[in-house]
Amino acid sequence: MAIEAVIFDYGNVISLPQAGNSLDHLATIAGLDRPTMEKIVWENRDPYDRGLLSGKEYYRTMLAAVGVELDNKAMEQLVRADLESWAQLNPQTVTLIEDLQQRGFRTGILSNMPKDFLALARERFPLFKKVEVGIFSCDVGYNKPERTIYEVLLKTLGLPADRTVFFDDIPVNVDGARALGIQAFLWKNPETAKKDLRHLGVGV
């Protein structure tokens, strides 16, 4: 069946990777070492991405577990630095999405994303208004690779799974999409994605 929609993850796909010193910067603000800060950022992120906590609530809880309490100014600085570390788009991915749109394909974003960052992205990046579909964990209450978030995507598109392509940089998220029959690929870079699309008859 012909492909009608191409959907992209945000982090490390539409966005550039975090700068190498981003976690060091967060650790400095919190007064922690980098390994401890890295655990705080990633190990229990599920409720934050699910939209159950704000950035301040999330970091206040996580820092309290290691005996750290920041004042309001430092907490705001920490949350802002975290958000800004993901706020650089990959221009080649943006161009790929625009090319697909010009060729008549439907495009979208499917991402685990907290409310704080989604608000920033919708304000700052025109791309978030230009794509036809945006499915975000904080809006729907499910995180990839939970089956329901992919079902929400397909229902929103109104398309069969095999007419939908999805790119993600995390293997388990790709597997979750494939389990529903979505034609999903592990993201490496825009050029590799173009080759994957061409194999499906999508000329870009």
C-alpha positions as CSV (number, residue, x, y, z in Angstrom):
1,M,0.0,0.0,0.0
2,A,1.2,3.5,-0.7
3,I,2.7,5.6,2.1
4,E,0.6,8.6,3.0
5,A,2.1,9.9,6.3
6,V,5.6,10.2,7.7
7,I,5.9,10.8,11.4
8,F,9.0,11.9,13.4
9,D,10.2,11.7,17.0
10,Y,11.5,15.0,18.4
11,G,14.6,14.4,20.5
12,N,17.7,13.6,18.5
13,V,15.6,13.3,15.4
14,I,14.0,16.7,14.8
15,S,16.2,18.2,17.4
16,L,20.0,18.2,17.5
17,P,21.5,16.1,20.4
18,Q,22.1,17.9,23.7
19,A,25.5,19.7,23.8
20,G,28.1,17.6,25.6
21,N,28.3,19.9,28.5
22,S,24.6,20.2,29.2
23,L,24.5,17.8,32.1
24,D,27.6,19.4,33.6
25,H,25.7,22.7,33.5
26,L,22.7,21.2,35.2
27,A,24.9,19.5,37.8
28,T,26.6,22.8,38.6
29,I,23.3,24.6,39.2
30,A,22.1,21.8,41.5
31,G,25.5,21.4,43.2
32,L,25.8,17.8,42.3
33,D,28.2,15.6,40.3
34,R,27.4,14.7,36.7
35,P,26.6,11.0,37.3
36,T,24.0,11.9,40.0
37,M,22.5,14.6,37.9
38,E,22.2,12.3,34.9
39,K,20.3,9.8,37.1
40,I,18.0,12.6,38.2
41,V,17.3,13.7,34.7
42,W,16.5,10.3,33.2
43,E,15.9,7.5,35.7
44,N,12.4,8.4,36.8
45,R,11.2,10.7,34.0
46,D,8.0,8.8,33.1
47,P,5.6,10.9,35.2
48,Y,7.2,14.1,33.9
49,D,6.8,13.1,30.3
50,R,3.3,11.8,31.0
51,G,2.3,15.3,32.0
52,L,1.7,14.5,35.6
53,L,4.3,16.9,36.9
54,S,5.7,20.3,35.9
55,G,9.4,20.7,35.6
56,K,9.7,22.4,39.0
57,E,7.7,19.6,40.6
58,Y,9.7,16.9,39.0
59,Y,13.1,18.3,39.9
60,R,12.0,19.3,43.4
61,T,11.0,15.7,44.1
62,M,14.1,14.2,42.5
63,L,16.5,16.6,44.2
64,A,14.9,16.1,47.5
65,A,15.7,12.3,47.2
66,V,19.4,13.2,47.2
67,G,19.1,15.8,49.9
68,V,19.2,18.9,47.7
69,E,16.7,21.8,48.0
70,L,17.0,24.7,45.6
71,D,15.5,28.2,46.0
72,N,13.0,29.4,43.5
73,K,15.6,31.3,41.4
74,A,17.9,28.3,41.1
75,M,15.1,26.0,40.4
76,E,13.9,28.2,37.5
77,Q,17.4,28.3,36.2
78,L,17.7,24.5,36.3
79,V,14.4,23.9,34.5
80,R,15.1,26.5,31.9
81,A,18.6,25.2,31.2
82,D,17.2,21.7,30.8
83,L,14.6,22.9,28.3
84,E,17.0,25.0,26.4
85,S,19.4,22.1,26.0
86,W,16.8,20.4,23.7
87,A,15.8,23.6,21.8
88,Q,18.0,23.4,18.8
89,L,16.5,21.9,15.6
90,N,18.3,19.9,13.1
91,P,18.0,22.0,9.9
92,Q,18.4,18.9,7.7
93,T,15.5,17.1,9.3
94,V,13.3,20.3,9.1
95,T,14.1,20.4,5.3
96,L,13.2,16.7,4.9
97,I,9.8,17.4,6.6
98,E,9.2,20.4,4.4
99,D,10.1,18.4,1.3
100,L,7.7,15.6,2.2
101,Q,4.9,18.2,2.7
102,Q,5.6,19.8,-0.7
103,R,5.2,16.3,-2.2
104,G,1.8,15.9,-0.6
105,F,2.7,13.6,2.3
106,R,1.1,14.2,5.7
107,T,3.7,14.8,8.4
108,G,3.7,14.7,12.2
109,I,5.5,14.5,15.4
110,L,5.1,11.6,17.9
111,S,7.2,12.3,21.0
112,N,7.6,11.7,24.7
113,M,7.6,15.4,25.9
114,P,6.8,17.2,29.1
115,K,4.4,20.1,29.2
116,D,7.1,22.6,29.9
117,F,9.0,21.8,26.7
118,L,5.9,21.4,24.5
119,A,4.8,25.0,25.5
120,L,8.3,26.3,24.6
121,A,8.3,24.4,21.3
122,R,4.9,25.5,20.2
123,E,5.9,29.1,20.9
124,R,9.3,29.0,19.3
125,F,9.2,26.6,16.4
126,P,6.9,27.2,13.4
127,L,7.4,23.5,12.5
128,F,5.1,22.5,15.4
129,K,2.3,24.4,13.7
130,K,3.1,23.3,10.2
131,V,2.9,19.5,10.8
132,E,-0.5,18.0,10.4
133,V,-0.4,15.8,13.5
134,G,1.3,16.2,16.9
135,I,0.9,13.5,19.4
136,F,2.7,14.2,22.7
137,S,2.9,12.1,25.8
138,C,2.0,14.9,28.1
139,D,-1.2,15.6,26.1
140,V,-2.4,12.0,25.8
141,G,-1.1,10.5,29.1
142,Y,0.9,7.7,27.5
143,N,4.6,7.3,26.8
144,K,6.3,5.5,24.0
145,P,6.6,2.5,23.7
146,E,3.2,2.0,25.2
147,R,0.8,0.6,22.6
148,T,-1.9,3.2,23.3
149,I,0.2,6.1,22.1
150,Y,0.7,4.6,18.7
151,E,-3.0,3.7,18.5
152,V,-3.8,7.4,19.2
153,L,-1.5,8.4,16.4
154,L,-3.2,6.0,13.9
155,K,-6.7,7.1,15.0
156,T,-5.7,10.8,14.6
157,L,-4.3,10.2,11.2
158,G,-7.2,8.0,10.2
159,L,-4.8,5.8,8.2
160,P,-3.9,2.1,8.2
161,A,-0.6,1.3,10.0
162,D,1.1,0.2,6.8
163,R,0.5,3.5,5.2
164,T,2.4,5.3,8.0
165,V,6.1,5.6,8.5
166,F,7.7,6.5,11.8
167,F,11.3,7.4,12.7
168,D,12.7,7.2,16.2
169,D,16.2,7.1,17.6
170,I,15.4,4.6,20.4
171,P,15.0,0.9,19.3
172,V,12.3,0.0,21.8
173,N,10.1,2.8,20.5
174,V,10.6,1.6,16.9
175,D,9.7,-1.9,18.0
176,G,6.5,-0.6,19.7
177,A,5.4,1.0,16.4
178,R,6.2,-2.1,14.4
179,A,4.1,-4.2,16.7
180,L,1.1,-2.3,15.4
181,G,2.2,-2.7,11.8
182,I,3.6,0.8,11.4
183,Q,6.6,1.0,9.0
184,A,9.1,2.2,11.6
185,F,12.8,2.8,11.3
186,L,15.6,3.5,13.7
187,W,16.8,7.0,13.1
188,K,20.4,7.6,12.3
189,N,20.5,10.8,10.3
190,P,18.4,12.5,7.5
191,E,20.3,10.9,4.7
192,T,19.7,7.4,6.0
193,A,16.0,8.3,6.5
194,K,15.8,9.4,2.9
195,K,17.1,6.0,1.8
196,D,14.6,4.2,4.0
197,L,11.8,6.3,2.5
198,R,13.0,5.6,-1.1
199,H,12.8,1.8,-0.4
200,L,9.1,2.4,0.4
201,G,8.6,4.3,-2.8
202,V,8.7,7.8,-1.2
203,G,10.9,10.0,-3.4
204,V,12.7,12.7,-1.4
